Amino acid sequence: MCVEKLQKILLASALGIVLMLAAVGSVKLAFLLQVIIMVILLMSGLTGFCYITTVLKSAFPLCNENNKDKK
């Protein structure tokens, strides 16, 4: 499993948790988590720096490294 794929899986899981919290009535907590996710994505999109990717790189390889090994 590579970093970029794992990051997308974690994002999908976090959004699923937000939906679950909203469904059970914890709307304030769901809203707070949604805002945090939006800030992380905006920071990543505007600056090109993603803290989650930096943390995950310490334990998992980059997807680009996997493609270089196959060639």
N, C-alpha and C positions, 0 to 999 in steps of 0.2 A: 504494500500500500504506500502510495507516495503522498507528499505533503498537500498538493493542490486538491487531490481527490478527497483526502481526509478532511480538509478544510470545508469542502462543499457538503460532505456528509454531516459534519458537526453543525454547519449552518442550517441544514434541513432539519436536524434534530432539535435545534434551539427554536426554530420557527414552529415546529410541532408542539413543543412544550408551551410556547406562548398561546397557541390555539387551544391546548388543553386547559391552561389556566383561565383563559377567557370563557371557555365552555362551563367550567365548574363554578364560575362566579368571582374569581380573583382578578377582576378587571384591572385594578390598580397595579398589581404585580405584573400582569401581562403587558400593560402599557409601558411600565418601567423597563422591562426586558426588551420590548420592541424598540424603544428609544435607544437603548444601549446598542442593540444590533445595528440600527440605522447609523449611529455615530461611528461605529467601527467600519461599516461599509463605506460611508462617506469619506472617512479618513483614508481608507485604502484606495478609493477611487481618485481622490484629489491629489494625494501625495505619492502614491505608489508604495507606501510602507504599510505593511499589515503586521501588527503585533502577534497575531495568532500564528501566522506563517513562520515568523521568526522563532517562536517558541517550539513549534512542531518540527522545525528543521534540525533541532538538536537530537531528536529521536528517530526521525524518518527521512528517507532520501527524497530529493526533488524529483518530480516527474521527468524533467528534462534529462537528468542523469540516467534514468532508466532507458530513455530513447537513445542516448549516445552509446550505451553498452550494447544495444541490439544491432547497431549498424556495423 
